[in-house]
Amino acid sequence: MLVSRPVQRPWEHAFVKMSEEDALRRKLDELKTEHRDLDDVIDRLAGQPHYDQLKLQRLKKRKLMLKDLIAKVESQLLPDIIA
Protein backbone atom coordinates (compact mmCIF):
# COMPACT_ATOMS: atom_id res chain seq x y z
CA MET A 1 0.00 0.00 0.00
CA LEU A 2 1.42 3.34 -1.05
CA VAL A 3 1.07 6.28 1.25
CA SER A 4 1.37 9.62 -0.41
CA ARG A 5 3.03 12.40 1.48
CA PRO A 6 2.61 16.02 0.60
CA VAL A 7 5.50 17.49 -1.32
CA GLN A 8 7.35 20.05 0.72
CA ARG A 9 8.81 22.85 -1.28
CA PRO A 10 11.99 24.42 0.14
CA TRP A 11 10.60 27.95 -0.05
CA GLU A 12 7.50 27.02 1.96
CA HIS A 13 9.64 26.00 4.94
CA ALA A 14 11.63 29.23 4.66
CA PHE A 15 8.39 31.25 4.46
CA VAL A 16 6.99 29.64 7.62
CA LYS A 17 10.28 30.09 9.44
CA MET A 18 10.53 33.73 8.35
CA SER A 19 7.00 34.53 9.50
CA GLU A 20 7.74 32.93 12.87
CA GLU A 21 10.89 35.04 13.10
CA ASP A 22 8.94 38.17 12.19
CA ALA A 23 6.38 37.38 14.88
CA LEU A 24 9.15 36.93 17.46
CA ARG A 25 10.75 40.23 16.43
CA ARG A 26 7.41 42.04 16.78
CA LYS A 27 6.89 40.45 20.20
CA LEU A 28 10.41 41.48 21.22
CA ASP A 29 9.72 45.08 20.20
CA GLU A 30 6.48 45.10 22.20
CA LEU A 31 8.20 43.68 25.29
CA LYS A 32 11.05 46.19 25.07
CA THR A 33 8.60 49.07 24.70
CA GLU A 34 6.61 47.94 27.73
CA HIS A 35 9.84 47.49 29.72
CA ARG A 36 10.97 51.01 28.83
CA ASP A 37 7.55 52.46 29.70
CA LEU A 38 7.57 50.68 33.07
CA ASP A 39 11.01 52.10 33.75
CA ASP A 40 9.62 55.62 33.23
CA VAL A 41 6.59 54.95 35.46
CA ILE A 42 8.81 53.52 38.22
CA ASP A 43 11.11 56.56 38.08
CA ARG A 44 8.19 58.98 38.30
CA LEU A 45 6.54 57.06 41.13
CA ALA A 46 9.75 56.76 43.14
CA GLY A 47 10.39 60.49 42.69
CA GLN A 48 7.16 61.43 44.46
CA PRO A 49 7.42 62.37 48.14
CA HIS A 50 4.68 59.92 49.20
CA TYR A 51 4.29 56.88 46.98
CA ASP A 52 2.64 53.51 47.26
CA GLN A 53 5.48 51.09 48.05
CA LEU A 54 3.38 48.05 47.22
CA LYS A 55 2.54 49.47 43.79
CA LEU A 56 6.22 50.25 43.19
CA GLN A 57 7.19 46.71 44.21
CA ARG A 58 4.63 45.21 41.81
CA LEU A 59 5.84 47.41 38.96
CA LYS A 60 9.44 46.37 39.59
CA LYS A 61 8.41 42.71 39.67
CA ARG A 62 6.59 43.14 36.34
CA LYS A 63 9.67 44.85 34.90
CA LEU A 64 11.86 41.89 35.95
CA MET A 65 9.41 39.46 34.40
CA LEU A 66 9.53 41.45 31.16
CA LYS A 67 13.34 41.36 31.25
CA ASP A 68 13.22 37.55 31.51
CA LEU A 69 10.74 37.33 28.63
CA ILE A 70 12.93 39.60 26.51
CA ALA A 71 15.93 37.34 27.15
CA LYS A 72 13.85 34.27 26.24
CA VAL A 73 12.63 35.75 22.96
CA GLU A 74 16.13 36.97 22.08
CA SER A 75 17.48 33.45 22.65
CA GLN A 76 14.79 32.05 20.33
CA LEU A 77 15.92 34.46 17.62
CA LEU A 78 19.56 33.35 17.83
CA PRO A 79 20.42 30.50 15.48
CA ASP A 80 21.35 27.19 17.07
CA ILE A 81 25.09 26.65 17.03
CA ILE A 82 26.25 23.07 16.97
CA ALA A 83 29.52 22.83 18.88
Chimera marker file (.cmm) of the C-alpha trace (Angstrom):
<marker_set name="trace">
<marker id="1" x="0.000" y="0.000" z="0.000" r="1" g="1" b="0" radius="0.5"/>
<marker id="2" x="1.418" y="3.344" z="-1.050" r="1" g="1" b="0" radius="0.5"/>
<marker id="3" x="1.073" y="6.280" z="1.247" r="1" g="1" b="0" radius="0.5"/>
<marker id="4" x="1.367" y="9.620" z="-0.411" r="1" g="1" b="0" radius="0.5"/>
<marker id="5" x="3.025" y="12.398" z="1.476" r="1" g="1" b="0" radius="0.5"/>
<marker id="6" x="2.610" y="16.025" z="0.603" r="1" g="1" b="0" radius="0.5"/>
<marker id="7" x="5.496" y="17.489" z="-1.315" r="1" g="1" b="0" radius="0.5"/>
<marker id="8" x="7.353" y="20.053" z="0.717" r="1" g="1" b="0" radius="0.5"/>
<marker id="9" x="8.815" y="22.854" z="-1.277" r="1" g="1" b="0" radius="0.5"/>
<marker id="10" x="11.990" y="24.421" z="0.142" r="1" g="1" b="0" radius="0.5"/>
<marker id="11" x="10.597" y="27.948" z="-0.050" r="1" g="1" b="0" radius="0.5"/>
<marker id="12" x="7.496" y="27.019" z="1.961" r="1" g="1" b="0" radius="0.5"/>
<marker id="13" x="9.637" y="26.001" z="4.935" r="1" g="1" b="0" radius="0.5"/>
<marker id="14" x="11.625" y="29.232" z="4.661" r="1" g="1" b="0" radius="0.5"/>
<marker id="15" x="8.391" y="31.246" z="4.460" r="1" g="1" b="0" radius="0.5"/>
<marker id="16" x="6.989" y="29.638" z="7.619" r="1" g="1" b="0" radius="0.5"/>
<marker id="17" x="10.284" y="30.085" z="9.436" r="1" g="1" b="0" radius="0.5"/>
<marker id="18" x="10.527" y="33.728" z="8.347" r="1" g="1" b="0" radius="0.5"/>
<marker id="19" x="6.999" y="34.531" z="9.496" r="1" g="1" b="0" radius="0.5"/>
<marker id="20" x="7.745" y="32.925" z="12.868" r="1" g="1" b="0" radius="0.5"/>
<marker id="21" x="10.888" y="35.036" z="13.105" r="1" g="1" b="0" radius="0.5"/>
<marker id="22" x="8.935" y="38.165" z="12.186" r="1" g="1" b="0" radius="0.5"/>
<marker id="23" x="6.376" y="37.385" z="14.881" r="1" g="1" b="0" radius="0.5"/>
<marker id="24" x="9.152" y="36.926" z="17.456" r="1" g="1" b="0" radius="0.5"/>
<marker id="25" x="10.745" y="40.233" z="16.429" r="1" g="1" b="0" radius="0.5"/>
<marker id="26" x="7.414" y="42.038" z="16.782" r="1" g="1" b="0" radius="0.5"/>
<marker id="27" x="6.888" y="40.446" z="20.197" r="1" g="1" b="0" radius="0.5"/>
<marker id="28" x="10.406" y="41.483" z="21.219" r="1" g="1" b="0" radius="0.5"/>
<marker id="29" x="9.721" y="45.084" z="20.195" r="1" g="1" b="0" radius="0.5"/>
<marker id="30" x="6.479" y="45.101" z="22.204" r="1" g="1" b="0" radius="0.5"/>
<marker id="31" x="8.197" y="43.681" z="25.286" r="1" g="1" b="0" radius="0.5"/>
<marker id="32" x="11.050" y="46.186" z="25.073" r="1" g="1" b="0" radius="0.5"/>
<marker id="33" x="8.602" y="49.075" z="24.702" r="1" g="1" b="0" radius="0.5"/>
<marker id="34" x="6.609" y="47.937" z="27.732" r="1" g="1" b="0" radius="0.5"/>
<marker id="35" x="9.837" y="47.486" z="29.722" r="1" g="1" b="0" radius="0.5"/>
<marker id="36" x="10.970" y="51.013" z="28.832" r="1" g="1" b="0" radius="0.5"/>
<marker id="37" x="7.547" y="52.459" z="29.703" r="1" g="1" b="0" radius="0.5"/>
<marker id="38" x="7.568" y="50.681" z="33.067" r="1" g="1" b="0" radius="0.5"/>
<marker id="39" x="11.006" y="52.101" z="33.754" r="1" g="1" b="0" radius="0.5"/>
<marker id="40" x="9.619" y="55.620" z="33.232" r="1" g="1" b="0" radius="0.5"/>
<marker id="41" x="6.591" y="54.946" z="35.460" r="1" g="1" b="0" radius="0.5"/>
<marker id="42" x="8.806" y="53.523" z="38.215" r="1" g="1" b="0" radius="0.5"/>
<marker id="43" x="11.111" y="56.557" z="38.082" r="1" g="1" b="0" radius="0.5"/>
<marker id="44" x="8.187" y="58.983" z="38.298" r="1" g="1" b="0" radius="0.5"/>
<marker id="45" x="6.539" y="57.064" z="41.127" r="1" g="1" b="0" radius="0.5"/>
<marker id="46" x="9.749" y="56.762" z="43.144" r="1" g="1" b="0" radius="0.5"/>
<marker id="47" x="10.386" y="60.487" z="42.687" r="1" g="1" b="0" radius="0.5"/>
<marker id="48" x="7.161" y="61.432" z="44.460" r="1" g="1" b="0" radius="0.5"/>
<marker id="49" x="7.423" y="62.366" z="48.140" r="1" g="1" b="0" radius="0.5"/>
<marker id="50" x="4.684" y="59.919" z="49.200" r="1" g="1" b="0" radius="0.5"/>
<marker id="51" x="4.288" y="56.885" z="46.984" r="1" g="1" b="0" radius="0.5"/>
<marker id="52" x="2.644" y="53.509" z="47.260" r="1" g="1" b="0" radius="0.5"/>
<marker id="53" x="5.484" y="51.093" z="48.049" r="1" g="1" b="0" radius="0.5"/>
<marker id="54" x="3.378" y="48.051" z="47.222" r="1" g="1" b="0" radius="0.5"/>
<marker id="55" x="2.545" y="49.467" z="43.793" r="1" g="1" b="0" radius="0.5"/>
<marker id="56" x="6.217" y="50.247" z="43.193" r="1" g="1" b="0" radius="0.5"/>
<marker id="57" x="7.191" y="46.713" z="44.205" r="1" g="1" b="0" radius="0.5"/>
<marker id="58" x="4.626" y="45.213" z="41.806" r="1" g="1" b="0" radius="0.5"/>
<marker id="59" x="5.843" y="47.412" z="38.959" r="1" g="1" b="0" radius="0.5"/>
<marker id="60" x="9.439" y="46.370" z="39.592" r="1" g="1" b="0" radius="0.5"/>
<marker id="61" x="8.411" y="42.710" z="39.666" r="1" g="1" b="0" radius="0.5"/>
<marker id="62" x="6.590" y="43.138" z="36.341" r="1" g="1" b="0" radius="0.5"/>
<marker id="63" x="9.669" y="44.845" z="34.899" r="1" g="1" b="0" radius="0.5"/>
<marker id="64" x="11.864" y="41.891" z="35.954" r="1" g="1" b="0" radius="0.5"/>
<marker id="65" x="9.405" y="39.458" z="34.396" r="1" g="1" b="0" radius="0.5"/>
<marker id="66" x="9.533" y="41.446" z="31.156" r="1" g="1" b="0" radius="0.5"/>
<marker id="67" x="13.338" y="41.357" z="31.250" r="1" g="1" b="0" radius="0.5"/>
<marker id="68" x="13.219" y="37.555" z="31.513" r="1" g="1" b="0" radius="0.5"/>
<marker id="69" x="10.744" y="37.331" z="28.626" r="1" g="1" b="0" radius="0.5"/>
<marker id="70" x="12.934" y="39.602" z="26.511" r="1" g="1" b="0" radius="0.5"/>
<marker id="71" x="15.930" y="37.340" z="27.146" r="1" g="1" b="0" radius="0.5"/>
<marker id="72" x="13.849" y="34.271" z="26.243" r="1" g="1" b="0" radius="0.5"/>
<marker id="73" x="12.628" y="35.754" z="22.956" r="1" g="1" b="0" radius="0.5"/>
<marker id="74" x="16.129" y="36.965" z="22.082" r="1" g="1" b="0" radius="0.5"/>
<marker id="75" x="17.485" y="33.450" z="22.654" r="1" g="1" b="0" radius="0.5"/>
<marker id="76" x="14.790" y="32.054" z="20.334" r="1" g="1" b="0" radius="0.5"/>
<marker id="77" x="15.924" y="34.456" z="17.619" r="1" g="1" b="0" radius="0.5"/>
<marker id="78" x="19.557" y="33.347" z="17.829" r="1" g="1" b="0" radius="0.5"/>
<marker id="79" x="20.418" y="30.498" z="15.478" r="1" g="1" b="0" radius="0.5"/>
<marker id="80" x="21.350" y="27.190" z="17.072" r="1" g="1" b="0" radius="0.5"/>
<marker id="81" x="25.089" y="26.652" z="17.028" r="1" g="1" b="0" radius="0.5"/>
<marker id="82" x="26.251" y="23.072" z="16.970" r="1" g="1" b="0" radius="0.5"/>
<marker id="83" x="29.519" y="22.825" z="18.878" r="1" g="1" b="0" radius="0.5"/>
<link id1="1" id2="2" r="1" g="1" b="0" radius="0.2"/>
<link id1="2" id2="3" r="1" g="1" b="0" radius="0.2"/>
<link id1="3" id2="4" r="1" g="1" b="0" radius="0.2"/>
<link id1="4" id2="5" r="1" g="1" b="0" radius="0.2"/>
<link id1="5" id2="6" r="1" g="1" b="0" radius="0.2"/>
<link id1="6" id2="7" r="1" g="1" b="0" radius="0.2"/>
<link id1="7" id2="8" r="1" g="1" b="0" radius="0.2"/>
<link id1="8" id2="9" r="1" g="1" b="0" radius="0.2"/>
<link id1="9" id2="10" r="1" g="1" b="0" radius="0.2"/>
<link id1="10" id2="11" r="1" g="1" b="0" radius="0.2"/>
<link id1="11" id2="12" r="1" g="1" b="0" radius="0.2"/>
<link id1="12" id2="13" r="1" g="1" b="0" radius="0.2"/>
<link id1="13" id2="14" r="1" g="1" b="0" radius="0.2"/>
<link id1="14" id2="15" r="1" g="1" b="0" radius="0.2"/>
<link id1="15" id2="16" r="1" g="1" b="0" radius="0.2"/>
<link id1="16" id2="17" r="1" g="1" b="0" radius="0.2"/>
<link id1="17" id2="18" r="1" g="1" b="0" radius="0.2"/>
<link id1="18" id2="19" r="1" g="1" b="0" radius="0.2"/>
<link id1="19" id2="20" r="1" g="1" b="0" radius="0.2"/>
<link id1="20" id2="21" r="1" g="1" b="0" radius="0.2"/>
<link id1="21" id2="22" r="1" g="1" b="0" radius="0.2"/>
<link id1="22" id2="23" r="1" g="1" b="0" radius="0.2"/>
<link id1="23" id2="24" r="1" g="1" b="0" radius="0.2"/>
<link id1="24" id2="25" r="1" g="1" b="0" radius="0.2"/>
<link id1="25" id2="26" r="1" g="1" b="0" radius="0.2"/>
<link id1="26" id2="27" r="1" g="1" b="0" radius="0.2"/>
<link id1="27" id2="28" r="1" g="1" b="0" radius="0.2"/>
<link id1="28" id2="29" r="1" g="1" b="0" radius="0.2"/>
<link id1="29" id2="30" r="1" g="1" b="0" radius="0.2"/>
<link id1="30" id2="31" r="1" g="1" b="0" radius="0.2"/>
<link id1="31" id2="32" r="1" g="1" b="0" radius="0.2"/>
<link id1="32" id2="33" r="1" g="1" b="0" radius="0.2"/>
<link id1="33" id2="34" r="1" g="1" b="0" radius="0.2"/>
<link id1="34" id2="35" r="1" g="1" b="0" radius="0.2"/>
<link id1="35" id2="36" r="1" g="1" b="0" radius="0.2"/>
<link id1="36" id2="37" r="1" g="1" b="0" radius="0.2"/>
<link id1="37" id2="38" r="1" g="1" b="0" radius="0.2"/>
<link id1="38" id2="39" r="1" g="1" b="0" radius="0.2"/>
<link id1="39" id2="40" r="1" g="1" b="0" radius="0.2"/>
<link id1="40" id2="41" r="1" g="1" b="0" radius="0.2"/>
<link id1="41" id2="42" r="1" g="1" b="0" radius="0.2"/>
<link id1="42" id2="43" r="1" g="1" b="0" radius="0.2"/>
<link id1="43" id2="44" r="1" g="1" b="0" radius="0.2"/>
<link id1="44" id2="45" r="1" g="1" b="0" radius="0.2"/>
<link id1="45" id2="46" r="1" g="1" b="0" radius="0.2"/>
<link id1="46" id2="47" r="1" g="1" b="0" radius="0.2"/>
<link id1="47" id2="48" r="1" g="1" b="0" radius="0.2"/>
<link id1="48" id2="49" r="1" g="1" b="0" radius="0.2"/>
<link id1="49" id2="50" r="1" g="1" b="0" radius="0.2"/>
<link id1="50" id2="51" r="1" g="1" b="0" radius="0.2"/>
<link id1="51" id2="52" r="1" g="1" b="0" radius="0.2"/>
<link id1="52" id2="53" r="1" g="1" b="0" radius="0.2"/>
<link id1="53" id2="54" r="1" g="1" b="0" radius="0.2"/>
<link id1="54" id2="55" r="1" g="1" b="0" radius="0.2"/>
<link id1="55" id2="56" r="1" g="1" b="0" radius="0.2"/>
<link id1="56" id2="57" r="1" g="1" b="0" radius="0.2"/>
<link id1="57" id2="58" r="1" g="1" b="0" radius="0.2"/>
<link id1="58" id2="59" r="1" g="1" b="0" radius="0.2"/>
<link id1="59" id2="60" r="1" g="1" b="0" radius="0.2"/>
<link id1="60" id2="61" r="1" g="1" b="0" radius="0.2"/>
<link id1="61" id2="62" r="1" g="1" b="0" radius="0.2"/>
<link id1="62" id2="63" r="1" g="1" b="0" radius="0.2"/>
<link id1="63" id2="64" r="1" g="1" b="0" radius="0.2"/>
<link id1="64" id2="65" r="1" g="1" b="0" radius="0.2"/>
<link id1="65" id2="66" r="1" g="1" b="0" radius="0.2"/>
<link id1="66" id2="67" r="1" g="1" b="0" radius="0.2"/>
<link id1="67" id2="68" r="1" g="1" b="0" radius="0.2"/>
<link id1="68" id2="69" r="1" g="1" b="0" radius="0.2"/>
<link id1="69" id2="70" r="1" g="1" b="0" radius="0.2"/>
<link id1="70" id2="71" r="1" g="1" b="0" radius="0.2"/>
<link id1="71" id2="72" r="1" g="1" b="0" radius="0.2"/>
<link id1="72" id2="73" r="1" g="1" b="0" radius="0.2"/>
<link id1="73" id2="74" r="1" g="1" b="0" radius="0.2"/>
<link id1="74" id2="75" r="1" g="1" b="0" radius="0.2"/>
<link id1="75" id2="76" r="1" g="1" b="0" radius="0.2"/>
<link id1="76" id2="77" r="1" g="1" b="0" radius="0.2"/>
<link id1="77" id2="78" r="1" g="1" b="0" radius="0.2"/>
<link id1="78" id2="79" r="1" g="1" b="0" radius="0.2"/>
<link id1="79" id2="80" r="1" g="1" b="0" radius="0.2"/>
<link id1="80" id2="81" r="1" g="1" b="0" radius="0.2"/>
<link id1="81" id2="82" r="1" g="1" b="0" radius="0.2"/>
<link id1="82" id2="83" r="1" g="1" b="0" radius="0.2"/>
</marker_set>
